[in-house]
Each structure stands twice: as C-alpha cells, then as structure tokens.
Amino acid sequence: MPTAASTSAKPLTVLQGCCSPVTGQLLSQAAAETLAGALKALADPARLRLISIIAASKSGEVCVCDFTGPIGLSQPTVSHHLKILVDAGLLTREQRGRWAYYRLLPDTLDAMSRLIAAPTVVG
C-alpha cells in the first residue's frame, strides 16, 4: 500500500468525479488539458506495455527491476516512462529499500474511458 510520501498529486482524480464524457457537454479548458496529458502519456507503445504488465500482475504491483526484460529497454529508459505515467496520474510508486514498486491507480483507466466514450443511443 503506497504511503503519502510515496505518491505525488494525481491530476486525473480531479476528472474522475466531476466531469461528464467529452461527448456530453463542453469540456472546460482545465479538464481538457488534464485529460490530454493523460492520453499523451498513454500514447506510447512502451508505456502501454508497462501498464499491461502491471494490470496482468497477480499482486497488482510490479517492481521496477521486473520491467526491463519484457519491455526490452534499458532500466533508465523504463524509469523515464514510469515517471511519465506516475506524473500523469495513471500509476502510483512506492519505494521499498532500493526498489520501487508500481501500481495502477484504482479505476483511472475506466474513468478515462468513460470520459471519452460516445453517448449511448437508445432507440
């Protein structure tokens, strides 16, 4: 479980509870910038793979040391991608001794998908 000291501000949490889908009404400038930042963070094949590794983990978390093999990138490059995902509010990071462990923030990807979902047409 992450400690308060191990997590940074999560900008997506602002959107999770307050905003309707972008197709439902005019999105405020601030909300559009926050959502665009998260989508930009996701718009990289390596970052999508990192998220999929964490999501597929039975424990729900992955040590930074376990990413380099499956991703095929150097440890500094993997750390860079993970930092972008943490800063975008998609992951949380917990330091344990010399290793960092990453988790998906609960419901973040679901909240993003709801924000960009097309309205349901009944008829």
C-alpha positions in Angstrom: 0.0 0.0 0.0 1.5 3.4 -1.0 2.4 5.8 1.7 1.5 9.5 1.4 5.2 10.3 0.9 5.5 7.9 -2.0 2.7 9.3 -4.1 2.5 12.6 -5.9 -0.6 14.6 -6.8 -2.8 12.8 -9.2 -4.3 15.2 -11.7 -6.8 12.6 -13.1 -8.6 12.3 -9.8 -10.0 15.8 -10.5 -11.7 14.5 -13.6 -12.9 11.2 -12.2 -15.7 12.5 -10.1 -16.6 15.8 -11.7 -16.8 15.6 -15.4 -19.2 14.1 -17.9 -17.9 12.5 -21.1 -16.4 14.9 -23.6 -19.2 14.0 -26.0 -21.8 15.0 -23.5 -21.1 18.7 -23.0 -18.4 21.3 -23.5 -15.2 20.3 -21.6 -13.5 23.0 -19.7 -10.0 24.1 -20.7 -8.5 22.8 -17.5 -10.3 19.4 -17.8 -9.3 19.1 -21.5 -5.7 19.8 -20.6 -5.7 17.2 -17.8 -7.3 14.6 -20.0 -5.0 15.4 -22.9 -1.9 15.0 -20.6 -3.1 11.5 -19.5 -3.8 10.5 -23.1 -0.5 11.8 -24.2 1.2 9.7 -21.5 -0.6 6.6 -22.7 0.2 7.3 -26.4 3.4 5.4 -26.4 3.8 1.6 -27.1 6.3 1.1 -24.2 4.0 2.9 -21.7 1.0 0.8 -22.8 3.1 -2.3 -22.4 4.2 -1.2 -18.9 0.6 -0.7 -17.9 -0.4 -4.1 -19.3 2.4 -5.8 -17.3 1.1 -4.2 -14.1 -2.5 -4.9 -14.9 -1.7 -8.6 -15.6 0.3 -8.9 -12.4 -1.4 -11.2 -9.8 -0.3 -8.9 -7.0 -1.4 -5.7 -8.8 2.1 -4.3 -8.5 5.4 -4.7 -10.2 9.0 -4.0 -9.1 10.9 -1.7 -11.4 13.5 -4.5 -11.7 10.9 -6.7 -13.5 10.2 -4.4 -16.4 13.4 -4.3 -18.4 13.3 -7.9 -19.7 9.7 -7.9 -21.0 9.9 -4.4 -22.4 13.4 -4.8 -23.9 14.5 -1.3 -22.9 17.3 -0.2 -20.5 16.5 0.5 -16.9 16.9 4.3 -17.2 14.5 4.3 -20.2 11.9 2.2 -18.3 12.2 4.5 -15.3 11.7 7.5 -17.5 8.5 6.0 -19.0 7.2 5.0 -15.5 7.8 8.6 -14.2 5.7 10.0 -17.1 2.9 7.6 -16.1 3.1 8.5 -12.4 3.2 12.2 -13.2 0.1 11.8 -15.5 -1.8 10.2 -12.6 -2.0 6.7 -14.0 0.4 4.9 -11.7 1.5 5.2 -8.1 5.0 4.5 -6.9 6.2 3.1 -3.6 9.8 2.9 -2.6 10.9 -0.2 -0.7 14.5 -0.1 0.2 16.4 0.2 -3.1 13.5 -0.9 -5.3 10.4 1.0 -6.5 7.1 -0.8 -6.9 4.4 0.5 -9.3 0.6 0.0 -9.2 -2.2 1.3 -11.4 -4.3 3.8 -9.6 -7.7 2.3 -9.0 -10.3 3.0 -11.7 -8.2 5.5 -13.5 -8.3 3.8 -16.9 -12.0 3.1 -16.5 -12.6 6.8 -15.7 -10.6 7.9 -18.8 -12.6 5.5 -21.0 -15.9 6.9 -19.6 -14.7 10.5 -20.3 -14.0 9.7 -24.0 -17.0 7.3 -24.5 -19.6 8.1 -27.0 -23.1 8.6 -25.6 -25.4 5.6 -25.7 -28.2 6.0 -28.2 -31.5 4.4 -27.1 -34.0 3.7 -29.8 
